[in-house]
């Protein structure tokens, strides 16, 4: 087996290598909307989406970016006084606005004491060249990570979940961002209705062809207030919602096939209990991470063990 200390590339280690200290992301709702909601691309949004599932209490669009940053920092600072922070623009599409407006929101976050960079969550179809040029310039003086919601590499699945773009659009956005010298991340949902194990294993190989810096994985969760929740109630047999142990095995199989150069930020998401319909595993994210690591050690495996380098896109 490979050196026993290496299981996978962890995001915390990646950030420590850049900043030399512990770094925490502070989630920001900057008041943006989404072209898949306002009619530019579509209406109603993605079938799985309810942004309430990942906004902490301090993250509220009625507060300024500065207020959200300061409240988030205050939450962590008492425990880790030397910690630094990244402003994480997460809710909805955080590159969807005028260039002047986007600059103002990003720079407001960067002006907060202790903020050492920004992470921008967005869609692959919302990265105009002029914004990419600005972010490339900003990246020369501070840390910038652009994270794209890809969700699936299968065009039929993207259409089914009303994503509003195809996989080619995601490939183009990731490659343009990487070519601009900006670290680029992706978000993927494992277990979308109709995607089986072999589809997911192929997906891992496909993503490994992209110039990704980071990758987020999480299990499909059916949450209240979404079109997918209505579909689940009407046709539950169309859904394969992972049991926790099955998911752990699937995640390990998946990351065995990933490029060992990709930094893994997370394996799962934890929706608020009052919004979650299924599956309810009853564990916190850090507990699931511990279970994944323990099982990887039992299996004697690591990220990239089955990776086979193929021609890059």
N, C-alpha and C positions, 0 to 999 in steps of 0.2 A: 504493500500500500504506500501511497504518497506520504510525505511528512505528516505526521498525525495532527499537528497543530492547524493545518489548513483544511477547512471544510468548504468555505466559499468566501468571496470577496465581500466584506461587510462595509456598509455605508459609513458607519462610525469611524472605522479605520481609515477609510478614504478621506474623510474630512480632517481627521487628526493629522494625516500626512500632509495636508495642504496648510492647515492653520496652526498645528502644533499644540492644540488644546481641545477640550470638549466643546462641541458646537451643537446648538439646538435650533430647530426651525420653529418660527413663530408664524402660525397660520393667519393670513390676512384676507378679509373680504373687502375688496376695493370698490365694490359697487358695480362691477361690470355685469353684462348679460351674456347671451350666447346667440350666435347666428342660427342655431338650430332651435331657438325658441322665439326669436323676434320676427321670423319670416324670411330672413335673407337666404337661409339654407332650408329651413323647415320650421315647423311649429310643434310644440309639445315636448321637445328635447328627446334625448336618448331614452329608450324604454326603461332602463335600469336606474335612471338618475333622480336622486333627491339630495340636493346639496346639504340639507340639514344633517345628513349622516356623517359628515366629516368636519363640521365646524365646531370648535370648542366654544365654551361659554363667552370668552372674551372677544371672540371673532364675530363682529356684527357690523353690517354695512352702515348703520346709523352713526357709528363712531368713525372718527378720522383714522387714516393709516397710522399716524403717530400715536393716537390713543390706543389702538389695538396692539401696536408694537410694545408700548410702555407697559400695558397691563399684562401682556404675555411674558415679557421679561421679568416683571415683578413676581410672577407666578413661579419662575424657576430660580431667580437670583438668590433667594435665601438659602437654597440648598447647594447651589454651585456658584459661589461668588465670582469665580474666575472665568465662567462660561462666556462664550461669544455666541452671536445669534445671526441667523439667516432669516430674512423676511420671505415667507412663503406665500406668494399670491396664488391661492388655490381655488377659490369658489368661482365657478363658471369659467369664462374664457378671458384670460388676463392679458391678451394681446389684441383684444377686440375694442378698438377705440381710436381716436385720433392720435397721431404721434406725439403731439404736444401734451395731451392728457396722460398718455402712458408714461412719458418722461417724468411728468410732475408726480405721479403716484410712486414710481420707482425711486425717484430721488428723495421723496419725503421719507420713505422707509430707510434709505441709506443714511439719512441725516441723523437718525436716532443713535444715541451713544451705545456702543456695543454691537451694532449691526455691521457685519463684515461681508455681506453679499445678499443676493436675491435669488430665489428660485421661482420660476414663472411657469405655472400650469396653464396649458392651452391646447387648442385643437390643431391638427396638421394643416388645415385649410385656412388658418388665421396667422400666417407669418409672412407679411409683405416684405419685399426686399429692403425698403427704406428702414423698417424697424429692425430687421436683421443686421443691417449695416450699423445702426446705432448701438445695438446690443454687443456687437463685435468690438466696437470702440470702447464701450463701457467695461467690457470684460478685460481690457488692458489695465484697468485701475482698480477693479474690484471683482469679486467672485460672482459669476453669472452661470446659472444652470437653467436650461429650458427643458421642460418636461411635457412631452406630448401624450395625450390620450390616444393610444392606438387601439386598445381593447381586443382586437382580433386581427389576424392576417388573412382571414377568409372574407372575400367580398360579399358572398351571400349572407354570411352572418352579420356583417356590418350593415347591410340593407335591412335585415330582420330586426335589428335593435335600433333602427332609425338613426344611424350614426351620421349620415349626411355626407360622407366621403368614402372613398375606396382605399385599399391598402397602398396603391401606387402613390396616392397623395401623401400618405404617412412616410413612405420611403423617400419621396422627394424632400419633405420638410426635414427629416432627420439628416439626410445627406447634405442639404444646403447649410444647415446649422453647424454640423461638424466641419464642413469645408470653411466656414467662417471662423473656426477656431474656438467655438463655444461648446462647453460640455453639454451633452444632450441626453435626456432620459426618456423612458417610455413607461407607460402604464398598460397592463394587460389584465383582463379578467379571465380566470380559469373556470370552466364549467358552464359557459353560456349554452342555452338550450340547443342541442343538436351537434355540439362539438364533443367528440369522444376522445378517448385516451390517445389514439394514434394521431388524431388531428393535433392534439396538444404537443405531442412529441415532435411532429413535423414543424409546428409553430416555433418551438425552441430552436430548432436548426435554422429556420428562416430568419428569426430575429438575430441570430448570431452572425449573420451576414452583414448586418447594419453596423455603422460606426457609432454604436451606443456607448455612452459612459456608464449610465445607470439604468436599472430596471426595477419596477415595482410590480409585484404579482399580488393578486388577491382572489379569494374564492368568490364565486357568484353568491350574492346575498339578495334575497327578495325583500324589499322594504316598502313600507306603506307610502302611499302618495305617488306611486309610479304606475306606468302602464303595464310594466312587467308583473306587478302585484296582481293586477286584474287578470292578466293572462294565466298566472299561476293558479288563481282561484278557479278560473274557468276550465283549465286543462292541466292539472298538476302532473299528469303522466308524461307530459312533454319535457319535464324538467328532471335532470339528475343533479340533485343537490348533494354535495359531498358530505359524508360522515367524516369526522375529524381524522380518524386514523387512515382512511382512504385518501383523504386530501394530502396528508403528510407524505404518504408513499408516492402520490402523483407529483407533488412538488419536488421531491428528491429525484425522481425519474426525469423530470423536466430540467432541473439545473445540472444534472449529469451531462446533458446534451448542449448546454449553453457554453459559449466561449468563456474561458476562465478569466478573460480580461474585463468582462462586464461586472460592474459593482451592483450587488443586490441590496436594494434599500429595504424591502419588506416582503413577506410571504403572504400576509393576510390583512384583512381589514376588520374592524370591530364596530359595527353600527350600534347606535344607541338602542337599548333594549326596548324602549317604548315605540321604536319605529321598525324594528326587525320582525319579519314574519318567519323567515327560515333561511339557513339552518342556524340554530342556536347551540353552539358548542359549549358555552359556559366557561370559557377560558379567556384570559387576556392575551393580547398580542405577544407580550414578552414570554408568556408561558408556552405559547405555541412555538415560538422561536427555539426555546429550550428543548422542546420535544423534537423538533426537526433536527437540531444538532445531535441530540442523543441518538436518534434513529440513524443518522448518517454515520455516526461512529460505529453503531452496531452493524451496519451494512458495509463498513469499510470503504466508504465512497467519498467523493468530493466533486465540487463544481468543475465541469469540463471533462470528467473521466471518460465519457463517451463522445466527446466533441470531436468532430472531424472537420477541419478547416476546408471550406469550399470557396470558390471564386467569389470575391466580394461584389456587391451590387454596384 
